[in-house]
């Protein structure tokens, strides 16, 4: 106590309110670890909103136990199970009208103790910043690297151009970033519920009119799980569809006409090479339905002849490089088996 005032209370008066949201469904295994990481934050002025997506395991009991311990925690439960992205949007609708920043923390991931403090510091020092990211520990691997160490604020348009032209990926998932809350409140539904990579899409949208902040420190942890939404997305290579969507929706916003045409040509060439390999691997019907739909949804035709030509080129390469081909085939089959378990 200092002069009869709690130190924590005094500090919180000088800190803008941060809304933290955890959307979850049946996460009893890792939920407590995730919540504990929030309770351990060096930053104290936060509200924590948990959206239980009609869980059938012990998740509701775990949430209730923590809510009883800390009045900053509020728990809501959906009467029916929603899709994951819809549940994210539901949670974001509960953020306080007075919060200045917003942070999603996944129930199977967690954040390091200085996460909120360091991200808010960058945003507070730079009012033009709409999104703040940092290095993330993905399993045992540090990702979201590539920015010069001395750089903490980057023009939003530059970051998006670098993503498209140089494959510089520093957004990460929603677990990796902090959003300015007024940007969240401006959108009726923050994430595009039709896009599995809505977290990347929303960054491209917001950075048209705001800057990008970055903390050169590992502040978030992403768990690698074979049965997760992210792992299934990786197996399907839905990132190819997502990038196609970004190019068609935002490419001309950030690139010149010539740059956009070249990026689109290069991306489609890589996309069809992948589809040609997939044809030789005998991928399942659902796989093809996903990619046909993804290509057609952006207004482009799905070219069966191009898939066949790509498969023929891949087959020719297999004949010329049998050892390398066998290694790639075995690795691909192993990934498919892991995703199926």
Backbone torsions as a table, in degrees:
resi	resn	phi	psi	omega
1	UNK	NA	140.7	175.0
2	UNK	-127.7	112.5	-179.5
3	UNK	59.5	32.7	178.4
4	UNK	81.0	5.1	-179.4
5	UNK	-114.1	130.4	178.3
6	UNK	-59.5	136.0	178.4
7	UNK	-59.7	-43.8	-179.5
8	UNK	-60.8	-43.9	-179.9
9	UNK	-64.0	-42.2	-179.6
10	UNK	-63.2	-42.9	178.5
11	UNK	-62.8	-43.1	-175.7
12	UNK	-64.1	-28.8	177.5
13	UNK	-63.4	-29.3	-178.3
14	UNK	-93.8	1.2	-178.9
15	UNK	-109.9	132.5	174.5
16	UNK	-67.3	148.4	-178.7
17	UNK	-70.5	134.9	176.8
18	UNK	-116.0	127.3	175.1
19	UNK	-92.8	124.5	178.1
20	UNK	-111.8	129.6	-175.6
21	UNK	-122.1	132.1	173.2
22	UNK	-122.9	107.1	172.1
23	UNK	-86.9	135.3	-175.6
24	UNK	-147.5	156.9	172.5
25	UNK	-150.4	113.4	177.7
26	UNK	53.1	62.6	-177.5
27	UNK	-119.8	35.1	-175.6
28	UNK	-60.2	-26.5	-175.5
29	UNK	-67.2	-40.8	-173.8
30	UNK	-117.9	-3.6	-172.8
31	UNK	-59.1	-46.5	-178.1
32	UNK	-60.2	-40.4	178.9
33	UNK	-62.5	-40.2	179.1
34	UNK	-64.6	-47.4	-179.5
35	UNK	-64.2	-40.9	179.1
36	UNK	-60.1	-34.7	180.0
37	UNK	-65.4	-28.8	177.3
38	UNK	-76.6	-41.7	178.5
39	UNK	-63.5	-25.3	-179.0
40	UNK	-87.9	5.0	-178.1
41	UNK	-63.9	138.4	174.8
42	UNK	-68.8	-22.9	176.3
43	UNK	-86.1	132.4	-171.1
44	UNK	-109.8	-20.4	-174.2
45	UNK	-89.9	78.4	179.7
46	UNK	-135.4	157.2	167.7
47	UNK	-117.2	143.7	-175.5
48	UNK	-120.9	118.6	-176.0
49	UNK	-113.1	118.0	179.7
50	UNK	-107.5	127.2	178.6
51	UNK	-111.7	100.9	179.4
52	UNK	-81.9	114.4	-175.1
53	UNK	-85.7	58.6	176.2
54	UNK	60.8	47.1	-179.1
55	UNK	-64.4	149.6	178.6
56	UNK	-115.1	3.2	177.5
57	UNK	-102.0	-152.1	-177.1
58	UNK	-87.0	7.5	-179.1
59	UNK	-55.7	-45.0	179.5
60	UNK	-60.2	-37.8	179.0
61	UNK	-66.1	-41.1	179.8
62	UNK	-63.7	-44.7	179.3
63	UNK	-61.6	-44.8	-178.9
64	UNK	-62.3	-38.1	-179.0
65	UNK	-63.7	-43.2	-179.9
66	UNK	-72.8	-36.6	179.3
67	UNK	-63.1	-33.1	178.6
68	UNK	-70.5	-23.9	-178.0
69	UNK	-85.7	-29.6	-172.5
70	UNK	-138.5	119.6	-175.3
71	UNK	-70.8	-10.4	177.0
72	UNK	-76.3	-10.0	-176.8
73	UNK	-97.4	127.0	174.9
74	UNK	-122.7	134.9	-177.1
75	UNK	-118.1	130.5	175.5
76	UNK	-122.6	148.3	-178.3
77	UNK	-127.9	127.8	176.4
78	UNK	-75.2	137.1	179.0
79	UNK	-70.0	-24.9	176.4
80	UNK	-131.4	160.9	-178.5
81	UNK	-80.5	124.2	179.3
82	UNK	-100.7	165.5	173.5
83	UNK	-66.4	154.6	-175.4
84	UNK	-55.7	-43.6	-176.7
85	UNK	-71.2	-36.7	175.3
86	UNK	-60.3	-41.4	179.4
87	UNK	-64.6	-36.2	174.4
88	UNK	-58.5	-47.6	-178.5
89	UNK	-63.8	-37.8	177.6
90	UNK	-60.5	-44.8	-179.9
91	UNK	-61.9	-41.1	-178.6
92	UNK	-67.5	-21.3	177.8
93	UNK	-72.4	-15.9	-177.8
94	UNK	-91.6	-2.0	-175.7
95	UNK	-66.3	148.8	-176.8
96	UNK	-65.1	147.3	177.4
97	UNK	-67.5	-17.1	-178.1
98	UNK	-100.1	-3.3	-179.0
99	UNK	-72.9	143.2	-178.7
100	UNK	-99.6	-26.9	-179.3
101	UNK	-134.6	160.1	-174.9
102	UNK	-138.3	135.4	-177.5
103	UNK	-136.6	126.9	173.0
104	UNK	-92.0	133.7	174.1
105	UNK	-128.0	116.5	-177.8
106	UNK	-70.1	148.7	-174.2
107	UNK	-70.5	-18.6	177.8
108	UNK	-104.7	4.6	176.1
109	UNK	-116.6	-172.7	175.8
110	UNK	-159.4	172.9	-179.5
111	UNK	-125.8	150.3	-179.3
112	UNK	-74.9	156.8	-172.5
113	UNK	-54.9	-32.5	-177.6
114	UNK	-93.3	6.1	-172.2
115	UNK	-54.5	-60.2	-176.0
116	UNK	-63.3	-44.4	-178.6
117	UNK	-58.0	-47.9	-176.5
118	UNK	-70.4	-38.9	179.7
119	UNK	-68.2	-43.9	179.2
120	UNK	-63.3	-37.2	-179.5
121	UNK	-59.3	-42.6	178.5
122	UNK	-65.2	-44.0	-179.0
123	UNK	-66.2	-41.0	-179.4
124	UNK	-66.2	-35.3	-179.6
125	UNK	-76.9	-14.5	-175.5
126	UNK	-138.7	88.2	-174.3
127	UNK	-61.4	-17.0	179.2
128	UNK	-79.6	-11.0	-177.4
129	UNK	-75.9	128.3	178.5
130	UNK	-105.6	-23.5	-179.1
131	UNK	-137.3	136.2	175.5
132	UNK	-122.1	132.3	177.5
133	UNK	-124.4	179.8	179.7
134	UNK	-163.1	172.1	173.5
135	UNK	-61.2	146.7	175.5
136	UNK	-126.3	146.0	175.9
137	UNK	-93.6	108.5	-178.8
138	UNK	-102.4	97.6	-170.4
139	UNK	68.1	-112.1	177.5
140	UNK	-110.3	7.1	-173.5
141	UNK	-113.7	132.6	176.0
142	UNK	-84.7	127.6	-178.4
143	UNK	-123.7	-178.0	-177.2
144	UNK	66.3	37.3	178.5
145	UNK	-94.2	170.6	174.1
146	UNK	125.9	-18.7	178.1
147	UNK	-83.6	145.3	176.2
148	UNK	-57.9	140.9	-172.3
149	UNK	-61.6	-32.1	-176.7
150	UNK	-79.0	-5.2	-174.1
151	UNK	-94.8	119.7	177.2
152	UNK	-116.7	-18.2	177.3
153	UNK	-133.1	126.8	-176.8
154	UNK	-129.9	141.4	175.7
155	UNK	-55.7	131.9	-175.9
156	UNK	-59.8	-40.2	-179.7
157	UNK	-66.2	-36.9	178.8
158	UNK	-63.8	-42.3	-179.3
159	UNK	-62.7	-43.2	-179.2
160	UNK	-68.2	-38.4	176.1
161	UNK	-62.8	-42.4	-179.7
162	UNK	-65.7	-34.3	176.4
163	UNK	-62.3	-43.9	-176.6
164	UNK	-77.2	-40.3	-173.1
165	UNK	-90.5	-31.9	-172.9
166	UNK	-121.7	6.5	-179.2
167	UNK	56.4	36.0	175.5
168	UNK	-82.9	109.9	-175.7
169	UNK	-112.3	106.9	-177.2
170	UNK	-127.9	8.7	179.2
171	UNK	-79.9	-48.7	-174.0
172	UNK	71.2	-164.0	177.4
173	UNK	-86.8	178.5	176.9
174	UNK	-60.4	-26.6	177.8
175	UNK	-65.4	-20.6	-173.0
176	UNK	-91.3	-11.5	-169.6
177	UNK	-126.3	165.0	172.4
178	UNK	-117.8	133.8	178.7
179	UNK	-107.9	149.2	168.6
180	UNK	-72.7	128.4	-169.5
181	UNK	-65.2	-31.5	-179.8
182	UNK	-66.1	-28.4	175.7
183	UNK	-69.5	-34.0	177.0
184	UNK	-68.9	-44.9	-177.2
185	UNK	-69.1	-24.3	-179.3
186	UNK	-69.1	-20.1	-175.6
187	UNK	-107.0	128.5	-179.6
188	UNK	-58.8	-48.7	171.7
189	UNK	-120.3	117.5	-172.7
190	UNK	-67.2	-47.2	-178.6
191	UNK	-99.2	144.2	174.7
192	UNK	-73.0	110.3	-173.0
193	UNK	-71.5	-9.9	179.3
194	UNK	-93.3	-1.4	-174.2
195	UNK	-121.8	117.2	179.8
196	UNK	-63.6	-22.3	176.9
197	UNK	-105.3	41.2	-178.0
198	UNK	-62.6	-26.5	-179.8
199	UNK	-66.0	-35.9	175.8
200	UNK	-73.8	-42.7	-179.6
201	UNK	-57.8	-42.8	-176.6
202	UNK	-67.0	-30.0	175.9
203	UNK	-64.6	-44.3	177.5
204	UNK	-61.3	-35.9	-180.0
205	UNK	-70.4	-48.5	-175.8
206	UNK	-69.5	-32.9	-174.8
207	UNK	-78.9	2.4	170.6
208	UNK	-65.9	-29.1	-173.9
209	UNK	-130.8	13.3	178.2
210	UNK	-144.4	164.4	179.6
211	UNK	-94.0	170.2	-175.5
212	UNK	-115.9	126.8	177.5
213	UNK	-103.9	150.6	-179.1
214	UNK	-144.4	135.5	176.1
215	UNK	-106.4	123.2	-178.8
216	UNK	-84.2	66.6	179.3
217	UNK	-157.0	145.7	175.8
218	UNK	-74.5	113.5	-174.7
219	UNK	-119.2	-14.7	-178.4
220	UNK	-133.8	156.0	179.2
221	UNK	-123.2	131.2	176.9
222	UNK	-116.2	122.6	-178.7
223	UNK	-80.4	137.0	176.9
224	UNK	-97.4	115.8	-178.6
225	UNK	-130.6	136.6	-175.8
226	UNK	-67.2	-25.0	-177.2
227	UNK	-105.1	13.5	-177.6
228	UNK	-80.3	165.9	176.9
229	UNK	-60.8	-38.3	180.0
230	UNK	-65.7	-39.4	179.7
231	UNK	-68.2	-40.7	177.5
232	UNK	-64.4	-37.2	177.4
233	UNK	-63.8	-40.8	178.7
234	UNK	-64.3	-42.1	-179.9
235	UNK	-63.4	-38.2	179.1
236	UNK	-79.0	-10.6	-173.7
237	UNK	55.4	42.3	179.5
238	UNK	-67.7	-12.5	174.8
239	UNK	-61.7	-29.0	177.0
240	UNK	-66.5	-43.0	176.9
241	UNK	-66.4	-40.7	-179.3
242	UNK	-62.9	-43.5	179.2
243	UNK	-65.6	-36.4	176.5
244	UNK	-61.9	-42.1	177.9
245	UNK	-62.6	-42.9	179.1
246	UNK	-63.1	-44.2	-179.8
247	UNK	-61.5	-41.2	-178.0
248	UNK	-75.7	-31.0	-176.7
249	UNK	-89.5	-37.3	-172.7
250	UNK	-125.4	-6.0	-176.8
251	UNK	-55.7	-45.0	-177.8
252	UNK	-76.9	-12.3	174.6
253	UNK	-74.4	-38.1	-172.9
254	UNK	-106.2	-16.8	-175.0
255	UNK	-119.8	157.1	171.3
256	UNK	-72.0	165.6	179.9
257	UNK	-57.6	-42.1	-179.2
258	UNK	-67.4	-43.4	178.2
259	UNK	-61.8	-43.3	-179.7
260	UNK	-62.4	-45.4	-179.6
261	UNK	-61.8	-40.6	180.0
262	UNK	-67.8	-43.2	178.2
263	UNK	-61.7	-43.9	-179.7
264	UNK	-64.2	-43.2	179.4
265	UNK	-62.0	-46.1	-178.9
266	UNK	-64.5	-42.2	-178.2
267	UNK	-67.0	-42.9	179.6
268	UNK	-65.4	-35.5	177.3
269	UNK	-62.3	-44.8	178.8
270	UNK	-67.0	-39.1	-179.5
271	UNK	-61.2	-48.4	-178.0
272	UNK	-72.2	-27.6	172.5
273	UNK	-62.0	-44.2	177.5
274	UNK	-61.9	-42.5	179.7
275	UNK	-66.6	-34.5	176.2
276	UNK	-63.5	-43.3	176.1
277	UNK	-62.6	-38.9	-178.8
278	UNK	-65.9	-33.2	177.0
279	UNK	-63.4	-42.3	178.3
280	UNK	-66.8	-29.8	-179.5
281	UNK	-82.2	-6.6	177.8
282	UNK	67.1	47.6	-179.3
283	UNK	-63.4	155.2	-173.1
284	UNK	-73.5	167.6	-176.1
285	UNK	-61.7	-39.1	-179.6
286	UNK	-61.6	-35.7	177.7
287	UNK	-59.4	-48.8	-178.3
288	UNK	-67.6	-35.9	178.3
289	UNK	-62.9	-39.7	-179.9
290	UNK	-62.0	-46.3	-176.3
291	UNK	-76.2	-35.8	175.4
292	UNK	-61.4	-45.8	-179.7
293	UNK	-64.1	-42.3	-178.3
294	UNK	-63.0	-41.7	-180.0
295	UNK	-70.5	-42.4	-178.3
296	UNK	-70.0	-30.9	-178.4
297	UNK	-65.8	-22.8	178.1
298	UNK	-93.0	6.3	175.4
299	UNK	90.9	13.8	178.2
300	UNK	-108.6	149.7	177.7
301	UNK	-78.2	147.7	173.0
302	UNK	-89.0	118.0	-173.3
303	UNK	-97.8	102.9	176.2
304	UNK	-62.7	-45.3	177.6
305	UNK	-56.6	-36.7	-180.0
306	UNK	-68.6	-36.1	176.3
307	UNK	-62.8	-43.8	-179.0
308	UNK	-64.6	-42.2	178.7
309	UNK	-63.6	-39.7	178.8
310	UNK	-65.8	-38.1	177.8
311	UNK	-65.3	-40.2	178.8
312	UNK	-64.0	-41.0	178.9
313	UNK	-65.4	-38.7	178.5
314	UNK	-66.5	-39.8	178.8
315	UNK	-63.5	-40.4	177.6
316	UNK	-62.9	-40.1	178.6
317	UNK	-65.8	-34.5	178.0
318	UNK	-62.6	-40.7	-178.1
319	UNK	-67.1	-38.0	-177.3
320	UNK	-79.4	-25.7	-177.9
321	UNK	-131.2	67.9	-172.2
322	UNK	-63.0	-39.3	-177.7
323	UNK	-65.5	-49.7	179.8
324	UNK	-62.3	-38.3	-179.9
325	UNK	-64.0	-42.5	179.5
326	UNK	-62.4	-40.4	179.0
327	UNK	-64.1	-42.7	179.6
328	UNK	-65.8	-40.6	-178.6
329	UNK	-63.4	-46.4	-179.8
330	UNK	-62.8	-39.8	178.6
331	UNK	-64.8	-41.0	-179.9
332	UNK	-66.0	-43.0	179.6
333	UNK	-64.8	-36.6	178.4
334	UNK	-64.3	-41.2	177.9
335	UNK	-62.9	-39.9	179.1
336	UNK	-65.3	-41.5	179.7
337	UNK	-65.9	-39.5	179.7
338	UNK	-64.1	-40.3	-179.6
339	UNK	-69.1	-28.6	-177.7
340	UNK	-77.5	-21.3	-177.5
341	UNK	-74.4	NA	NA
